């Protein structure tokens, strides 16, 4: 073992050179430009993939960026078979055209023929509208077990038509989420079957149904949901209960959410702060406030059947905000 140590460490220390290695001098002997030029010449002749320019700084990507070249973004993915009187756009810039009331009605009719029944549409509308309302009421900051003493109060104003049934469906879901719901619906001798069915479900919640405006709160509520108007029942606007409901909503000073409001040609008695459109928006005016769009589950081929070239603008959401284009 000692002999091996002597072989390894037994050299005279005076024989070790005392000059440092000249790194800079040896590095200067290496012509990088000439070497890379030679590599590029070889790659051009052989057709192999280029490794880039020597002095080129490589692009740095974030963890959520795609290193592949993206295809050009097409912002107009929805086209309708008639002249568009108003266009909206999403947060990502996608253009969403408005449709006429007649085309919207035809779209819902064809969807119903293919299985998207009125009951399923009412349920989907109720879920989307209640989700939006819960967000407007404060979401998790307001609705949590620590705030049971601050339950939000919502007043639902519904007419005796399908749009009113949509509001009742929304009220049921809100009541299921511990919101204090007060539903106003005028008394009629004969109600639509959809209204009757929704009322039967609503009666199983903690919500309160009233038929007289005197039973509505005199103090401001947290939110008013307006489902009074329907283009096919315009005569209801002349009824005393309708005028009284409009007057109550305007005096209450609570923010108003309108579900599936009529087109802007029909003057609304209640100015909304937000409006929720279904599937595709109607050409809503200023009285509709800020417009939101909800996905009620209409398949793409149903849109195509009525002449609408459709690509979903919703992404990962069921309710999205729209902006005037």
Buried (B, 14 or more C-beta within 10 A) or exposed (E): EEEEEEEEEEEEEEEEEEEEEEEEEEEEEEEEEEEBEEBBEEEEEEEEEEEEEEEEEEEEEEEEEEEEEEEEEEEEBBEBEEEBEBBBBBEEEBBBBBBBBEBBEBBBEBBBEEEBEBBBBBBBBBBBBBBBBBEBBBEEEBBEEEBEEEBBBBBBBBBBBBBBBBBBBBBBBBBBBBBBBBBBBBEEEEBBEBBEBBBEBBEEBEBBBBEEBEEBEEEEBBBBBBBBBBBEBEEBBEEEBBEBBBEBBEEBEBBBBBBBBBBBEBEBBBBBBBBBBBBBBBBBBEBBBEBBBBBBBBEEEBBEBBEBEBEEBEEEBBBBBBEEB
